[in-house]
Amino acid sequence: MQDLLIVLAPIALIDSLSPVRFGALITVLGGRKWLRGGVSFVIGAFVAYLLLGLGITLGADRLLTWLLPAHPKPLDFALSAVIGSALLLVGLLNLRVPNVERGSREPRSEGGLAQFWLAAAITVVTAPAALPYLAAVDRILTAGVNDLQILTALVYYCLLYVAPLVVLVALRVLLGKRASRVLAVINDYVARWIPRLMAVLFLLLGIVLLVDAFGFFFFDRPLW
């Protein structure tokens, strides 16, 4: 289990780099009820991603067990190869991302519940592009852990996933009135550079998964 958590950590941190979530949270933190809204946004992102992960992981595990009771290990690594190829393709396509117009705007609703659902909606809408999450699910299924360990691994993953959002809220608390300028700089940096950084990290993760699958099929020795 410890080895699985070590493997999941870098995948979760790659997955956490989302310009959409960062931009939305920075907008929330610029509102009047920023603390309640910011905390609610983080909780909404965590809960939605955890439920999504449970549905995918347990659903895939039950489906594979039902279709293939023996659940051959080559199938796990074939899935790794598919996900790795998809990560490579997405990374290559997104290496050159045009600059996005940036601008601050007030959130339409500043209530905590509204920000909770905003974060949940963003998480669901962007789920089809969450290839690192699929890679994490593949690692969990490959590890052959039980349901409680699956839940533990996903909670751990989702905590790391929202960690950058928690840092933004903490910065807003610590900096007080100076936070607006700092958050504006962060927002500019995120919009300009994070898409390119994500593309590079997608490429690296895709290569790792492909090498892992290659090692299993040709040398019977997976990388991790």
Secondary structure, DSSP 8 states (H G I E B T S, - for coil): -HHHHHHHHHHHHHHT--HHHHHHHHHHHTSTTHHHHHHHHHHHHHHHHHHHHHHHHHHHHHHHHHH-TT--HHHHHHHHHHHHHHHHHHHHHTSS-----------S---HHHHHHHHHHHHHHTGGG-HHHHHHHHHHHHHT--HHHHHHHHHHHHHHHHHHHHHHHHHHHHHGGGHHHHHHHHHHHHHHHHHHHHHHHHHHHHHHHHHHHHHHHHHS----
